[in-house]
Amino acid sequence: MTLACVPCPPQTFLAAVNQVFPAEDNVNKHVEDNCSLMYLNEATLLNNVRVRYSKDKIYTFVANILIAVNPYYDIPKLYNPETISKYRGRSLGTLPPHVYAIGPLKGPPLLTALSPPAADKAYRDMKVLKMSQSIIVSGESGAGKTENTKFVLRYLTSSYGTGQDIDERIVEANPLLEAFGNAKTSKEERNYHIFYRLSAGASEDIRKQFHLSSPDTFRVRPL
Ligand SMILES: Nc1ncnc2c1ncn2[C@@H]1O[C@H](COP(=O)(O)OP(=O)(O)OP(=O)(O)O)[C@@H](O)[C@H]1O
């Protein structure tokens, strides 16, 4: 299903009864948490996210999961320092859904889902429960996972950090860490990206030690 950027004009369809689900009369009404929808089904959930997105409200809760729609443009003031301080230490649900609060679709819309609602809750749970916390960020390619992860890092380091540029350092290390997990399996490339980075960037000594040549000359036997 493709979500439109603006609410579509009402249309009439003929459908079998078992394909029809209840919805509120006012299709432009939206709620901050999909669980608060009077009728919860795939269509009402997607409509809620769509209506919110058309108003630049790209974040929506589903209980303690956060859905984010990639806006593909900078929404003014959404991530500025004032917004960061507004969310600091605030319980989940007391402020509108935001990646700073918790744990997130476009062009056609793309969705990223973060669980648990991310940043502030993860930090407070770490302090209170004295346990390491994980934030799961999931979504299709281009959904905004990397961007939202950066927002979370920036939020945590500017709210609770020591003032060093630790967020930049983590963000800069990201492509390198991703290279250990990403591999393309087309005919031209059959290894993890880190291998090509290593063969491209290694000094002469390292190349000799690991028997590496230029990445362009690397071939593996076809499976
Ligand atoms: N919240 C946002 N505000 C503005 N632009 C955004 C936002 N989220 C994503 N984008 C835009 O969408 C692009 C793609 O997002 P991103 O790289 O985070 O996707 P991804 O889910 O990590 O993709 P992949 O899985 O392919 O790495 C970004 O480069 C940025 O231009």
The ligand as an SDF file (V2000), in Angstrom:
LIG
                    3D

 31 33  0  0  0  0  0  0  0  0999 V2000
   13.9690   12.6870   10.3960 N   0  0  0  0  0  0  0  0  0  0  0  0
   14.4610   13.0570    9.2200 C   0  0  0  0  0  0  0  0  0  0  0  0
   14.4250   14.3640    8.8430 N   0  0  0  0  0  0  0  0  0  0  0  0
   14.9020   14.7670    7.6320 C   0  0  0  0  0  0  0  0  0  0  0  0
   15.4140   13.9070    6.7160 N   0  0  0  0  0  0  0  0  0  0  0  0
   15.4800   12.6030    7.0350 C   0  0  0  0  0  0  0  0  0  0  0  0
   15.0150   12.0980    8.2990 C   0  0  0  0  0  0  0  0  0  0  0  0
   15.2040   10.7650    8.3200 N   0  0  0  0  0  0  0  0  0  0  0  0
   15.7840   10.4450    7.1650 C   0  0  0  0  0  0  0  0  0  0  0  0
   15.9500   11.5440    6.3870 N   0  0  0  0  0  0  0  0  0  0  0  0
   16.5390   11.5970    5.0070 C   0  0  0  0  0  0  0  0  0  0  0  0
   16.4340   10.3150    4.4110 O   0  0  0  0  0  0  0  0  0  0  0  0
   17.7140    9.8220    4.0160 C   0  0  0  0  0  0  0  0  0  0  0  0
   17.7900    8.3270    4.2540 C   0  0  0  0  0  0  0  0  0  0  0  0
   17.7360    8.0800    5.6650 O   0  0  0  0  0  0  0  0  0  0  0  0
   18.7110    7.0310    6.3820 P   0  0  0  0  0  0  0  0  0  0  0  0
   20.0600    7.0450    5.7460 O   0  0  0  0  0  0  0  0  0  0  0  0
   18.6250    7.2830    7.8330 O   0  0  0  0  0  0  0  0  0  0  0  0
   17.9760    5.6650    5.9930 O   0  0  0  0  0  0  0  0  0  0  0  0
   18.3500    4.1730    6.4730 P   0  0  0  0  0  0  0  0  0  0  0  0
   17.0640    3.5670    6.9800 O   0  0  0  0  0  0  0  0  0  0  0  0
   19.4780    4.1910    7.4170 O   0  0  0  0  0  0  0  0  0  0  0  0
   18.7510    3.5130    5.0800 O   0  0  0  0  0  0  0  0  0  0  0  0
   19.7090    2.2180    4.7930 P   0  0  0  0  0  0  0  0  0  0  0  0
   19.0580    1.0380    5.4490 O   0  0  0  0  0  0  0  0  0  0  0  0
   19.6750    2.1070    3.2920 O   0  0  0  0  0  0  0  0  0  0  0  0
   21.0600    2.5530    5.3280 O   0  0  0  0  0  0  0  0  0  0  0  0
   18.7200   10.6300    4.8630 C   0  0  0  0  0  0  0  0  0  0  0  0
   19.9410   10.7930    4.2040 O   0  0  0  0  0  0  0  0  0  0  0  0
   18.0210   11.9700    5.0270 C   0  0  0  0  0  0  0  0  0  0  0  0
   18.2630   12.7790    3.8750 O   0  0  0  0  0  0  0  0  0  0  0  0
  1  2  1  0
  2  3  1  0
  2  7  2  0
  3  4  2  0
  4  5  1  0
  5  6  2  0
  6  7  1  0
  6 10  1  0
  7  8  1  0
  8  9  2  0
  9 10  1  0
 10 11  1  0
 11 12  1  0
 11 30  1  0
 12 13  1  0
 13 14  1  0
 13 28  1  0
 14 15  1  0
 15 16  1  0
 16 17  2  0
 16 18  1  0
 16 19  1  0
 19 20  1  0
 20 21  2  0
 20 22  1  0
 20 23  1  0
 23 24  1  0
 24 25  2  0
 24 26  1  0
 24 27  1  0
 28 29  1  0
 28 30  1  0
 30 31  1  0
M  END
$$$$
